[in-house]
Amino acid sequence: MKLRGITRIVVFFIARSCSAAYDLIRDRMMGRTKLASLRRVMSGCLICLALGCAAGKDPGVKGPYNTWDDVINRWIGKPVPDLYLELGPPNLHPHEVEEGMTEMVWDFGIDRMPGQADEYGLLPMYGFENCHLYFFADQKEIVRSGKRVGCE
């Protein structure tokens, strides 16, 4: 069973709370003071909150895309593996075009393997029927440009 969005977060915090309660009961049974137990629970909660926050900007989900142009613009200058993580692998085979540049095409009108943006519902809510996104990457696997065809 896959959990999505807010459900995943709620389940995570419930599990952590149960773990903290178990630690508190175990500490009481072992004769530790209430203050020491409270410190452990609070430390666990703080660590839990810190782990839930993003450590850096890249890679990962950064928020919803308003337009298909936003999808392209967000990925210019970023690594290709991170793009694959966000959009899933391209469903049309990548190929070399000119001077070592690689063309990657996502056709949103046909079945494809989903990425994080699909899982979290972050892609624009229109234009899926006839939408192709083209990304061009250099030999160092950095996205240098992109364009869209359709996506109206």
N, C-alpha and C positions, 0 to 999 in steps of 0.2 A: 504494500500500500504506500503510495507516494503522498506526502503531505506538502501542501503549498502555502506560500505566503505567511499570513498571520497565524494560521493553524500550526505551522512548523515552529514558530516562535513561542506560542502558548504552550505547546507540548514540551518544548525544551525547558522553559522556566518551571513548569510543573514538576518535571523530572528532577531538576536541580533543587527545587524546594523540598521534595521528598528525600533527596540525598542529604540535604542539610538537616532535616528533622531526624533522620536516622543517625547522623553524626552526633546530634545533640543528645539523643536518648542513650547512645553508646557511651558518650562521655560521662553522663550522669551515672550510669551503671558502673563505670570504672572509677568513680569517686572524684572526678575532676570538678573544679568549682564552676558555678554558673557563669561567672565572668569569662573564664577561659573558653567555655562552650560557646558563649555568645560571640566572643571574638572570632572563633573558628567559623561560625555561621555567617557573620558579617564579612569576613575575609572571603569566604566562598561566594557570597552574593556579589561582592565587588569584582572578583575575578570573572565571575559569570557575565557581569555587565561589560567588563572590558573586552572579553572575548567576543561578545556579540557585536561590538563596533568594528567597522572596517579599519584595518591597520594602515592602509595607504590607498592611493588613487587607483592603481592598476594591478592586476586585471580585475574584472568583476562587474557586477551590475551596478550602474551608476544612477539609474532612474529611468523613467519612461521616455521614449522618443516621441516627440510631437509630430514630426513629419518624417518622410522617407529620406529627405535631404539631411536631417539631423543624424540619421543612422550612418550615412556616408561621412559627414563632417566629423563626427565623434571619433572615427577610426583612422583618419588620416594622420600618419606619423606614429601609429601604434603597431605592435608586433602582430604578425599573422596568427600565431597560435592563440593569442588572446581573442582575436576576431572569431576564430573557429569556436572557442569556448562560448562566446556570446551568441553567435548566430547559428551555431552548428556547422558541420562541414558543408562546403558548397555542394549542391546537388548536380551541378554540371562540372565535369572534370576540369581542373585547373590546367592551363597550358601556357607555354612561353610565347610571348608575342614579339617584342622587339627589344634588342639590347639587354637581354637578361631579365626583362620585366615579366612577371607572371600574372596572367589574367584569371580571376576567380569570379564565378557567377553563381548567384543565388536566385533561383526561380521560385517565387512564393506562390505561384499558381499550381504547382504540382507537389506531390508528397515529398517530404524531405525530413532528415533527422533534425529534431529540435535542439536549440541551444538554450542558454540561460534566459535570454530575452523572451523566448517562447514560454518557458516554464513559469516565469513571473509575470507574463502578460504585458510586456513593456513595448512591444512593437506598435506602430501606428494602427489604428483601428479601421483603416480604409485601404482600398487599392490592392488587396491581395490577389484578385483574379488575374490581373495582367501586370505583374510586377517583377522586374529583373533588376537586381543590384549587381553592378560590376565594380570590382576592386582590383587595383593594380599594385603589385608589390615588387620591390627591388630584390636583388640577390641576397641581401641581408635579412629578408623576410620582414620588411617594414612596409606598411601600406603607404603608398605615395599619392594615389589619387583614386577617385571613384566616380561613378555616374549611375543614374537610374534610367530605366526605360519603362515607360508605363507608370504604374503606381499612382494613378489619378483617383 
